[in-house]
Amino acid sequence: MKFPDSAALKASSAPRKKKPLYKSLFFQILIAVVAGVLIGHFWPNIGSTLRPLGDGFIQLIKMIIAPLIFLVIVTGISAVGDVKAVGRVGVKALLYFTGATLFALVFGLIVGNLVQPGAGLHIDPNSLSQDALKAQTGNAAPPKDAASFILDVIPTSVIGAFANNSLLQVLFFSVFFGAAIVVIGRERCLPVISLMETVLELIFKIMSWIMKVAPIGAFGAMAYIIGQYGLDTLGTYALLIASCYGAAIVFIALLFLVAWSFARVPLWQFLKYTREEFLLALGTASTESVLPRIMTKLTNAGCSRATTGLVVPTGYSFNLDGAAIYLSISLLFLAQAFGHHLDLGQQLAALGVLLLTSKGMAGVPGSSFLALSATAAALGIFPVAGVALLLGADRLMDSMRVVVNLMGNCVATFVVAKWEGQFDCDVMVRAFRGEITNEDSAIMLGAEAVFEEQEIERLSEGREPSPKFRGGPSSDEIPQFEMIKPGQHQSPTVSPD
């Protein structure tokens, strides 16, 4: 990205024009979500037909997720230049994820025991049918054992991992690829790194275009949810829904304490900074829809690209705090509905099964039903068909699960980045003030003009230019990939943009 000369530096002193409210992505998504709720409630038949709008937007996001994760991780690892550091980040992330998930499950069990949302329902097991449950889960496979799950992380075909959008397999290969660049040497791999950086910029630009239709996707998804399931379900499952949402609020408050205690991150300011992403995740009931944007916001807020690229995609499968809270409360709800009182030993056994079945279920149709069905079958607490009782309330729990899952992964990124020494608190403060702190974030967020103005101001004050990406080199340090004629020999050189 080129910046004007000294004449433009003087002109940059003019006050910036404030963006009109109607151009704000947050405002557009908010209006779209409200409109979707109204359409779904008053014209449910119309709302039920608008699902393709939401699904289409999420498919656009999925189209670029696999190459984005690959390029972000590889370029991030190559910038770090230390394979051992990458291994430490992975181990620390998994330790944090296991602890957070275990705490979320225990916390959910505590809430379920205190509130007892299913007490007094007295459901007759003979009145249940598995047809509705099978329709919800389709042909999805039941949760696998630990060995099978670990083996599935290793791709049998790299191309297949990208084609199937298997994020853990893509991440696995990306770490090996990035580590190979570090071992072979950055100098020898400069042409490859340069090419990857260029392709990554193209993907960032595509993402900025996709986000322009985000309000349409949020409108279609919300209209479908309300039109298909209605608001009447709130009354039927009032206590269960209140228990889950109340537990989610308390858990988020605990995340506020964790973020401040370990990384000195004011999570309220972070929420304000990422309000577009959280609102879009709520509107589409999907964390995948904001994965590229949330990774960009985290790197812009001081986390290194390598840490963000490793922690966030892994957390989408291993750190589902919202789902863990929902599973443990729902398990007790179903047991209470059938008149079973679970003693401490049974609850601990259920905790162990849920800890395993809740891993790697992201993106699996009816994953919560599969996890609960596997727990019921393993422990014999209640009929497996009883899980169908949650069909009416499950979709209304998506908002709770999405927000807590997303918030939990953001806090995990800050904690692991701070733990590994790859977090810049001063950069975070700049980002929370509204600054774009690196060039790649500007491209992804569609804010190149704002970034250029800010860089002009930085240069005019004699400060250092912002880096190409957080935890990486400056723009001038990224090599050019140059084509040469056959027969010519030229060693890779670093030339300015």
VOBALUM-801124 format. One line per field, with one value per residue (C-alpha): x, y, z; residue number from 1. Coordinates in Angstrom, 1 decimal, always signed. Example, Ala and Ser with C-alpha at 12.3 -4.5 7.8 and 13.67 -1.06 7.14 Angstrom:
BEGIN
u: +12.3 | +13.7 $
v: -4.5 | -1.1 $
w: +7.8 | +7.1 $
pos: 1 | 2 $
//
This chain:
BEGIN
u: +0.0 | +1.5 | +1.2 | +1.3 | +4.3 | +4.8 | +2.2 | -0.4 | +0.8 | -0.1 | -3.5 | -4.1 | -4.6 | -8.2 | -10.8 | -12.1 | -15.7 | -17.8 | -19.4 | -23.2 | -25.1 | -26.8 | -23.3 | -22.4 | -22.3 | -23.6 | -26.6 | -27.4 | -27.2 | -29.3 | -32.1 | -31.9 | -32.2 | -35.2 | -36.8 | -36.2 | -37.9 | -40.9 | -41.3 | -40.9 | -43.4 | -46.2 | -45.7 | -44.2 | -44.9 | -42.9 | -40.2 | -39.8 | -39.0 | -36.1 | -33.6 | -31.6 | -30.6 | -28.9 | -27.5 | -26.2 | -24.3 | -22.8 | -21.7 | -19.9 | -18.0 | -17.2 | -15.9 | -12.8 | -12.3 | -10.0 | -7.6 | -7.7 | -6.7 | -4.0 | -2.4 | -2.8 | -1.1 | +1.7 | +2.6 | +2.2 | +4.5 | +7.1 | +7.1 | +7.6 | +10.4 | +10.4 | +8.8 | +9.1 | +7.1 | +4.3 | +4.2 | +4.0 | +1.0 | -0.8 | -0.2 | -1.2 | -4.4 | -5.4 | -4.8 | -6.9 | -9.7 | -9.9 | -10.0 | -12.6 | -14.9 | -14.7 | -15.5 | -18.5 | -19.9 | -19.5 | -21.1 | -24.0 | -24.6 | -24.6 | -27.2 | -29.3 | -29.2 | -30.2 | -32.9 | -34.2 | -35.8 | -37.4 | -38.9 | -42.6 | -43.0 | -43.5 | -43.0 | -44.2 | -41.4 | -44.0 | -45.3 | -42.0 | -40.9 | -37.5 | -38.7 | -38.5 | -35.0 | -33.8 | -35.2 | -33.1 | -29.8 | -30.2 | -27.3 | -24.8 | -22.5 | -22.5 | -19.6 | -16.4 | -14.0 | -10.9 | -8.6 | -10.9 | -11.2 | -7.4 | -6.9 | -9.5 | -7.5 | -4.8 | -5.9 | -5.6 | -5.6 | -4.6 | -6.9 | -9.7 | -9.2 | -9.7 | -12.5 | -14.5 | -13.7 | -12.3 | -10.8 | -8.8 | -7.3 | -6.4 | -4.9 | -2.9 | -1.4 | -0.8 | +1.3 | +3.5 | +3.8 | +4.7 | +7.2 | +8.9 | +9.4 | +11.0 | +13.3 | +14.3 | +14.9 | +12.9 | +15.4 | +15.1 | +11.3 | +10.9 | +9.2 | +6.7 | +6.0 | +5.6 | +3.1 | +1.1 | +1.0 | -0.4 | -3.0 | -4.0 | -4.5 | -6.9 | -8.8 | -9.0 | -10.5 | -13.0 | -14.0 | -14.6 | -17.0 | -18.8 | -19.4 | -21.4 | -24.3 | -24.0 | -27.3 | -29.2 | -27.8 | -28.8 | -32.3 | -32.9 | -31.6 | -33.5 | -36.8 | -36.4 | -35.7 | -38.7 | -41.0 | -40.2 | -40.1 | -42.0 | -41.9 | -44.6 | -41.8 | -40.6 | -43.5 | -43.3 | -39.7 | -39.5 | -37.6 | -35.1 | -34.4 | -34.1 | -31.7 | -29.4 | -29.4 | -29.0 | -26.0 | -24.6 | -24.7 | -22.9 | -20.3 | -19.7 | -19.2 | -16.5 | -14.9 | -14.7 | -12.7 | -10.4 | -9.7 | -8.8 | -6.9 | -4.7 | -4.3 | -5.5 | -8.2 | -11.3 | -13.8 | -16.6 | -14.5 | -13.7 | -17.4 | -17.9 | -15.0 | -16.5 | -20.2 | -20.7 | -19.3 | -21.3 | -24.5 | -23.9 | -23.2 | -26.5 | -28.4 | -27.1 | -26.9 | -23.4 | -19.9 | -18.5 | -20.1 | -17.7 | -14.6 | -12.5 | -13.6 | -13.1 | -9.6 | -8.8 | -10.1 | -8.0 | -4.8 | -5.7 | -6.0 | -2.5 | -2.5 | +0.0 | -1.2 | +0.4 | -1.4 | -4.7 | -4.5 | -3.8 | -6.1 | -9.4 | -9.9 | -8.9 | -11.3 | -14.2 | -13.9 | -12.4 | -13.7 | -17.5 | -18.2 | -21.8 | -22.6 | -21.1 | -23.3 | -26.4 | -25.5 | -25.1 | -28.3 | -30.3 | -29.0 | -30.4 | -33.6 | -34.3 | -33.4 | -35.7 | -38.5 | -38.5 | -38.4 | -34.8 | -32.7 | -29.0 | -26.6 | -23.1 | -21.5 | -24.0 | -23.4 | -19.6 | -19.9 | -22.2 | -19.6 | -16.9 | -19.0 | -20.1 | -16.5 | -15.6 | -18.8 | -18.7 | -15.3 | -15.1 | -18.9 | -18.8 | -20.6 | -22.2 | -26.0 | -27.9 | -24.6 | -26.2 | -28.8 | -26.0 | -24.0 | -27.0 | -28.1 | -24.7 | -24.7 | -28.1 | -27.2 | -23.9 | -25.4 | -29.0 | -30.3 | -33.4 | -34.6 | -32.6 | -35.9 | -36.3 | -33.8 | -36.6 | -38.2 | -35.5 | -36.4 | -38.7 | -36.2 | -32.9 | -33.0 | -33.8 | -30.6 | -28.5 | -28.1 | -26.8 | -24.4 | -23.1 | -22.3 | -20.7 | -18.7 | -17.4 | -16.6 | -14.8 | -12.6 | -11.7 | -10.7 | -8.7 | -6.8 | -6.0 | -4.9 | -2.7 | -1.2 | -0.3 | +0.9 | +3.2 | +4.4 | +2.7 | +0.3 | +0.8 | -1.4 | -0.5 | -1.8 | -5.0 | -5.6 | -5.1 | -7.5 | -10.2 | -9.9 | -10.9 | -7.4 | -6.4 | -3.1 | -1.8 | -2.3 | -3.9 | -6.6 | -7.4 | -7.9 | -10.1 | -12.2 | -12.6 | -11.0 | -8.1 | -8.9 | -9.1 | -5.8 | -4.1 | -5.2 | -4.0 | -0.6 | -0.2 | -0.7 | +1.7 | +4.4 | +3.9 | +4.5 | +7.7 | +6.4 | +7.2 | +4.9 | +2.4 | +3.4 | +2.1 | +0.3 | +0.4 | +3.4 | +4.9 | +7.1 | +6.4 | +5.1 | +8.6 | +10.0 | +7.6 | +9.5 | +8.3 | +7.7 | +9.2 | +9.0 | +12.2 | +12.9 | +13.9 | +17.7 | +18.1 | +19.2 | +18.3 | +18.4 | +15.4 | +15.7 | +13.7 | +12.4 | +10.1 | +6.4 $
v: +0.0 | +3.3 | +6.5 | +10.1 | +12.4 | +15.4 | +17.5 | +14.9 | +14.8 | +18.5 | +17.9 | +15.0 | +17.5 | +18.2 | +16.7 | +13.3 | +13.0 | +10.8 | +7.8 | +8.1 | +5.8 | +3.9 | +2.9 | +1.3 | -2.5 | -2.9 | -0.7 | -2.6 | -6.0 | -4.7 | -3.5 | -6.8 | -8.9 | -6.9 | -7.1 | -10.8 | -11.3 | -9.3 | -11.1 | -14.5 | -13.7 | -12.0 | -13.8 | -17.2 | -18.8 | -16.1 | -16.3 | -20.1 | -19.7 | -17.2 | -19.8 | -19.8 | -16.2 | -17.2 | -20.5 | -18.7 | -16.2 | -18.9 | -20.9 | -17.8 | -17.6 | -21.3 | -20.9 | -19.1 | -20.4 | -23.3 | -21.4 | -18.5 | -20.7 | -22.3 | -19.1 | -17.3 | -20.1 | -20.7 | -17.0 | -16.5 | -19.4 | -18.3 | -14.8 | -16.3 | -18.5 | -20.8 | -24.3 | -24.8 | -21.7 | -23.0 | -26.3 | -24.4 | -22.4 | -25.6 | -27.3 | -24.2 | -23.8 | -27.4 | -27.1 | -24.0 | -25.6 | -28.7 | -26.7 | -24.2 | -27.0 | -29.0 | -25.9 | -25.1 | -28.6 | -28.5 | -25.1 | -26.3 | -29.2 | -26.9 | -24.7 | -27.7 | -29.0 | -25.7 | -24.7 | -28.2 | -27.1 | -30.5 | -31.2 | -32.0 | -32.7 | -36.5 | -37.5 | -41.0 | -42.9 | -44.9 | -41.7 | -41.0 | -41.6 | -41.5 | -40.4 | -36.7 | -37.2 | -39.1 | -36.4 | -33.8 | -35.6 | -37.2 | -39.5 | -37.8 | -40.3 | -40.7 | -39.3 | -41.2 | -42.5 | -40.5 | -42.6 | -42.3 | -38.6 | -38.1 | -40.2 | -38.2 | -35.0 | -36.5 | -36.0 | -39.0 | -36.4 | -32.8 | -31.9 | -33.8 | -31.8 | -28.5 | -29.9 | -31.1 | -27.9 | -30.0 | -27.3 | -29.5 | -31.4 | -28.1 | -26.8 | -30.0 | -29.7 | -26.0 | -26.4 | -28.9 | -26.7 | -23.6 | -25.6 | -26.9 | -23.3 | -22.4 | -25.5 | -25.0 | -21.3 | -18.1 | -16.8 | -19.9 | -19.8 | -16.0 | -16.6 | -19.0 | -16.6 | -13.7 | -15.6 | -16.7 | -13.1 | -12.0 | -14.7 | -13.9 | -10.3 | -11.4 | -13.6 | -10.6 | -8.5 | -11.2 | -11.4 | -7.6 | -8.0 | -10.9 | -8.8 | -6.3 | -8.8 | -9.9 | -8.0 | -10.0 | -13.2 | -12.2 | -11.2 | -14.5 | -16.6 | -14.8 | -14.8 | -18.5 | -19.3 | -17.3 | -18.4 | -22.1 | -22.4 | -19.4 | -17.5 | -19.7 | -22.1 | -19.6 | -20.4 | -24.1 | -24.4 | -21.2 | -22.6 | -24.5 | -21.5 | -19.2 | -21.6 | -21.8 | -18.0 | -17.2 | -19.6 | -18.0 | -14.5 | -15.6 | -17.6 | -14.5 | -12.5 | -15.0 | -14.7 | -10.9 | -11.7 | -14.2 | -11.8 | -9.0 | -11.1 | -12.9 | -10.5 | -7.2 | -7.1 | -5.0 | -7.3 | -4.7 | -2.6 | -5.7 | -6.3 | -2.8 | -3.2 | -6.5 | -5.7 | -6.3 | -9.8 | -10.8 | -9.4 | -11.2 | -14.5 | -13.9 | -13.2 | -16.2 | -18.5 | -19.5 | -18.7 | -19.9 | -16.8 | -14.5 | -16.7 | -14.7 | -11.3 | -12.3 | -13.6 | -10.3 | -8.2 | -10.3 | -9.8 | -6.1 | -5.9 | -7.1 | -10.9 | -12.4 | -14.0 | -17.3 | -17.5 | -16.4 | -18.7 | -21.7 | -20.9 | -19.7 | -22.6 | -25.2 | -23.6 | -24.0 | -27.7 | -28.0 | -25.0 | -25.0 | -23.5 | -22.5 | -26.0 | -27.5 | -25.4 | -26.3 | -30.1 | -30.4 | -28.4 | -30.3 | -33.7 | -32.9 | -31.5 | -34.7 | -36.9 | -34.7 | -34.8 | -38.7 | -38.6 | -39.8 | -38.3 | -38.5 | -39.0 | -37.6 | -40.7 | -40.7 | -37.0 | -37.4 | -40.3 | -38.2 | -35.4 | -37.7 | -38.8 | -35.3 | -34.1 | -36.6 | -36.3 | -32.5 | -32.4 | -32.1 | -31.8 | -28.3 | -28.2 | -31.7 | -31.6 | -32.1 | -32.4 | -31.6 | -34.4 | -36.8 | -36.0 | -36.3 | -39.5 | -41.0 | -40.1 | -41.5 | -44.8 | -45.1 | -44.5 | -45.6 | -42.6 | -42.0 | -43.4 | -42.2 | -41.1 | -38.7 | -36.4 | -35.5 | -33.4 | -30.7 | -30.3 | -27.3 | -25.5 | -26.4 | -23.8 | -21.0 | -22.0 | -21.2 | -17.5 | -18.5 | -21.1 | -18.9 | -15.9 | -18.0 | -20.1 | -17.1 | -15.1 | -18.1 | -18.5 | -14.8 | -14.9 | -18.1 | -16.3 | -13.3 | -15.6 | -17.9 | -15.0 | -13.3 | -16.6 | -17.0 | -13.4 | -12.8 | -10.1 | -6.3 | -4.4 | -1.0 | -2.2 | -3.4 | +0.0 | +1.6 | -0.9 | -0.3 | +3.4 | +2.6 | +2.4 | -0.1 | -1.4 | -3.3 | -3.4 | -6.8 | -6.0 | -2.9 | -5.0 | -7.6 | -4.9 | -2.9 | +0.1 | +0.8 | +4.6 | +4.9 | +3.0 | +5.2 | +8.4 | +6.9 | +5.9 | +9.4 | +10.8 | +8.3 | +9.1 | +12.8 | +12.5 | +10.6 | +7.3 | +3.9 | +2.6 | -0.2 | -3.7 | -5.9 | -8.0 | -8.2 | -10.2 | -10.0 | -7.8 | -4.3 | -3.8 | -3.0 | -6.2 | -8.4 | -9.7 | -9.3 | -12.5 | -11.7 | -13.7 | -14.1 | -15.4 | -19.0 | -19.4 | -16.5 | -17.2 | -14.8 | -15.3 | -14.0 | -10.4 | -8.2 | -5.2 | -2.5 | -2.3 $
w: +0.0 | -1.1 | +1.0 | -0.3 | -0.1 | +2.3 | +0.5 | +1.4 | +4.9 | +5.4 | +3.8 | +6.2 | +9.1 | +7.9 | +10.2 | +9.2 | +8.2 | +10.4 | +8.7 | +8.3 | +10.6 | +7.7 | +6.4 | +9.7 | +9.4 | +13.0 | +12.2 | +9.0 | +10.7 | +13.6 | +11.3 | +9.3 | +12.5 | +13.7 | +10.3 | +10.2 | +13.6 | +12.5 | +9.2 | +10.9 | +13.7 | +11.7 | +8.4 | +9.4 | +6.0 | +4.3 | +7.0 | +6.6 | +2.9 | +3.5 | +4.8 | +1.5 | +2.2 | +5.5 | +4.2 | +1.1 | +3.1 | +5.4 | +2.3 | +1.0 | +4.2 | +4.2 | +0.6 | +1.9 | +5.4 | +4.6 | +2.4 | +4.8 | +7.8 | +5.8 | +4.7 | +8.0 | +9.9 | +7.4 | +7.1 | +10.9 | +11.7 | +9.1 | +10.8 | +14.2 | +12.9 | +15.9 | +15.6 | +19.4 | +20.0 | +17.7 | +19.7 | +22.9 | +21.6 | +20.6 | +24.0 | +26.0 | +23.9 | +24.4 | +28.2 | +28.3 | +26.2 | +28.4 | +31.6 | +30.2 | +28.8 | +32.0 | +34.1 | +31.7 | +32.1 | +35.9 | +36.0 | +33.9 | +36.2 | +39.2 | +37.6 | +36.6 | +40.2 | +41.7 | +39.2 | +38.3 | +35.0 | +34.3 | +37.7 | +37.7 | +34.0 | +34.5 | +30.9 | +29.9 | +28.0 | +26.1 | +24.5 | +22.7 | +19.1 | +17.6 | +14.2 | +15.0 | +16.4 | +13.4 | +11.1 | +13.0 | +13.1 | +9.6 | +8.7 | +11.1 | +12.8 | +16.5 | +18.6 | +18.1 | +20.8 | +21.5 | +19.3 | +16.3 | +16.8 | +16.9 | +13.8 | +12.0 | +12.6 | +10.3 | +6.7 | +4.3 | +1.5 | +1.8 | -1.2 | +0.5 | +3.7 | +1.8 | -0.3 | +2.7 | +4.7 | +7.5 | +9.6 | +12.0 | +9.1 | +7.3 | +10.5 | +11.0 | +7.5 | +7.9 | +11.0 | +9.2 | +6.1 | +8.2 | +10.3 | +7.1 | +6.0 | +9.3 | +9.1 | +5.5 | +6.1 | +5.4 | +2.9 | +0.6 | +0.9 | +0.2 | -3.2 | -1.6 | +1.3 | -1.1 | -3.2 | -0.1 | +1.1 | -2.2 | -2.3 | +1.3 | +0.4 | -2.4 | +0.0 | +2.4 | -0.3 | -1.3 | +2.4 | +2.5 | -0.5 | +1.1 | +4.3 | +2.3 | +2.0 | +5.7 | +6.6 | +3.9 | +5.4 | +8.9 | +7.8 | +6.0 | +8.9 | +11.6 | +9.6 | +9.1 | +12.7 | +14.0 | +11.2 | +11.5 | +15.3 | +16.5 | +19.8 | +21.4 | +22.4 | +24.9 | +27.1 | +26.8 | +27.8 | +29.8 | +32.8 | +30.7 | +28.4 | +31.4 | +33.1 | +30.1 | +29.4 | +33.0 | +33.2 | +30.1 | +31.5 | +34.7 | +32.6 | +30.4 | +33.6 | +34.7 | +31.2 | +31.9 | +35.1 | +33.3 | +30.4 | +32.8 | +35.3 | +32.8 | +29.9 | +31.2 | +28.4 | +29.2 | +27.7 | +27.6 | +25.3 | +23.3 | +22.9 | +21.7 | +19.3 | +17.9 | +18.1 | +14.3 | +14.6 | +17.6 | +16.2 | +12.9 | +14.8 | +16.7 | +13.5 | +11.6 | +14.6 | +13.4 | +14.7 | +11.3 | +9.7 | +11.6 | +11.8 | +9.3 | +10.7 | +14.4 | +13.6 | +11.9 | +14.8 | +17.2 | +15.2 | +14.9 | +18.7 | +19.4 | +19.1 | +16.8 | +13.5 | +14.5 | +17.8 | +16.4 | +13.5 | +15.8 | +18.7 | +17.0 | +14.5 | +17.1 | +19.6 | +17.1 | +17.7 | +21.2 | +23.1 | +22.8 | +26.2 | +25.3 | +24.0 | +27.2 | +29.4 | +27.3 | +27.3 | +31.0 | +31.9 | +29.2 | +30.5 | +34.0 | +32.4 | +30.6 | +33.7 | +35.9 | +33.2 | +33.4 | +37.2 | +37.7 | +40.4 | +39.5 | +42.4 | +42.5 | +40.9 | +38.0 | +37.4 | +37.4 | +35.0 | +32.7 | +33.0 | +31.7 | +28.7 | +27.9 | +28.0 | +25.2 | +23.1 | +23.1 | +21.4 | +17.6 | +17.1 | +15.6 | +12.2 | +12.7 | +12.1 | +15.3 | +17.3 | +20.6 | +20.1 | +19.2 | +22.2 | +24.6 | +22.8 | +23.3 | +27.0 | +27.5 | +25.8 | +27.7 | +31.1 | +30.7 | +32.6 | +30.3 | +27.0 | +24.0 | +22.3 | +25.2 | +23.6 | +21.1 | +23.9 | +23.2 | +19.6 | +20.3 | +22.4 | +20.8 | +18.0 | +20.5 | +22.4 | +19.4 | +20.4 | +23.8 | +22.5 | +19.7 | +21.9 | +24.7 | +22.2 | +20.4 | +23.5 | +25.0 | +22.0 | +21.9 | +25.6 | +24.9 | +22.2 | +24.4 | +27.3 | +25.2 | +23.3 | +26.6 | +28.1 | +25.1 | +25.0 | +21.6 | +22.7 | +22.5 | +25.0 | +23.6 | +20.2 | +21.8 | +23.2 | +19.8 | +18.2 | +20.9 | +20.0 | +16.5 | +14.8 | +12.2 | +13.4 | +10.4 | +6.7 | +6.3 | +8.8 | +6.8 | +3.7 | +5.4 | +7.1 | +3.9 | +5.6 | +3.4 | +3.2 | +7.0 | +7.4 | +4.8 | +6.7 | +10.0 | +8.5 | +7.0 | +10.5 | +12.0 | +9.5 | +9.8 | +13.6 | +12.9 | +14.2 | +12.7 | +10.0 | +11.0 | +10.2 | +7.4 | +10.0 | +13.7 | +14.9 | +11.3 | +9.2 | +7.9 | +4.3 | +3.1 | +4.4 | +2.4 | -0.7 | -4.3 | -6.3 | -9.7 | -12.9 | -14.9 | -18.4 | -19.0 | -18.7 | -16.3 | -12.8 | -10.0 | -6.3 | -4.4 | -3.2 | -1.0 | -2.7 | -1.3 | -2.3 $
pos: 1 | 2 | 3 | 4 | 5 | 6 | 7 | 8 | 9 | 10 | 11 | 12 | 13 | 14 | 15 | 16 | 17 | 18 | 19 | 20 | 21 | 22 | 23 | 24 | 25 | 26 | 27 | 28 | 29 | 30 | 31 | 32 | 33 | 34 | 35 | 36 | 37 | 38 | 39 | 40 | 41 | 42 | 43 | 44 | 45 | 46 | 47 | 48 | 49 | 50 | 51 | 52 | 53 | 54 | 55 | 56 | 57 | 58 | 59 | 60 | 61 | 62 | 63 | 64 | 65 | 66 | 67 | 68 | 69 | 70 | 71 | 72 | 73 | 74 | 75 | 76 | 77 | 78 | 79 | 80 | 81 | 82 | 83 | 84 | 85 | 86 | 87 | 88 | 89 | 90 | 91 | 92 | 93 | 94 | 95 | 96 | 97 | 98 | 99 | 100 | 101 | 102 | 103 | 104 | 105 | 106 | 107 | 108 | 109 | 110 | 111 | 112 | 113 | 114 | 115 | 116 | 117 | 118 | 119 | 120 | 121 | 122 | 123 | 124 | 125 | 126 | 127 | 128 | 129 | 130 | 131 | 132 | 133 | 134 | 135 | 136 | 137 | 138 | 139 | 140 | 141 | 142 | 143 | 144 | 145 | 146 | 147 | 148 | 149 | 150 | 151 | 152 | 153 | 154 | 155 | 156 | 157 | 158 | 159 | 160 | 161 | 162 | 163 | 164 | 165 | 166 | 167 | 168 | 169 | 170 | 171 | 172 | 173 | 174 | 175 | 176 | 177 | 178 | 179 | 180 | 181 | 182 | 183 | 184 | 185 | 186 | 187 | 188 | 189 | 190 | 191 | 192 | 193 | 194 | 195 | 196 | 197 | 198 | 199 | 200 | 201 | 202 | 203 | 204 | 205 | 206 | 207 | 208 | 209 | 210 | 211 | 212 | 213 | 214 | 215 | 216 | 217 | 218 | 219 | 220 | 221 | 222 | 223 | 224 | 225 | 226 | 227 | 228 | 229 | 230 | 231 | 232 | 233 | 234 | 235 | 236 | 237 | 238 | 239 | 240 | 241 | 242 | 243 | 244 | 245 | 246 | 247 | 248 | 249 | 250 | 251 | 252 | 253 | 254 | 255 | 256 | 257 | 258 | 259 | 260 | 261 | 262 | 263 | 264 | 265 | 266 | 267 | 268 | 269 | 270 | 271 | 272 | 273 | 274 | 275 | 276 | 277 | 278 | 279 | 280 | 281 | 282 | 283 | 284 | 285 | 286 | 287 | 288 | 289 | 290 | 291 | 292 | 293 | 294 | 295 | 296 | 297 | 298 | 299 | 300 | 301 | 302 | 303 | 304 | 305 | 306 | 307 | 308 | 309 | 310 | 311 | 312 | 313 | 314 | 315 | 316 | 317 | 318 | 319 | 320 | 321 | 322 | 323 | 324 | 325 | 326 | 327 | 328 | 329 | 330 | 331 | 332 | 333 | 334 | 335 | 336 | 337 | 338 | 339 | 340 | 341 | 342 | 343 | 344 | 345 | 346 | 347 | 348 | 349 | 350 | 351 | 352 | 353 | 354 | 355 | 356 | 357 | 358 | 359 | 360 | 361 | 362 | 363 | 364 | 365 | 366 | 367 | 368 | 369 | 370 | 371 | 372 | 373 | 374 | 375 | 376 | 377 | 378 | 379 | 380 | 381 | 382 | 383 | 384 | 385 | 386 | 387 | 388 | 389 | 390 | 391 | 392 | 393 | 394 | 395 | 396 | 397 | 398 | 399 | 400 | 401 | 402 | 403 | 404 | 405 | 406 | 407 | 408 | 409 | 410 | 411 | 412 | 413 | 414 | 415 | 416 | 417 | 418 | 419 | 420 | 421 | 422 | 423 | 424 | 425 | 426 | 427 | 428 | 429 | 430 | 431 | 432 | 433 | 434 | 435 | 436 | 437 | 438 | 439 | 440 | 441 | 442 | 443 | 444 | 445 | 446 | 447 | 448 | 449 | 450 | 451 | 452 | 453 | 454 | 455 | 456 | 457 | 458 | 459 | 460 | 461 | 462 | 463 | 464 | 465 | 466 | 467 | 468 | 469 | 470 | 471 | 472 | 473 | 474 | 475 | 476 | 477 | 478 | 479 | 480 | 481 | 482 | 483 | 484 | 485 | 486 | 487 | 488 | 489 | 490 | 491 | 492 | 493 | 494 | 495 | 496 | 497 $
//
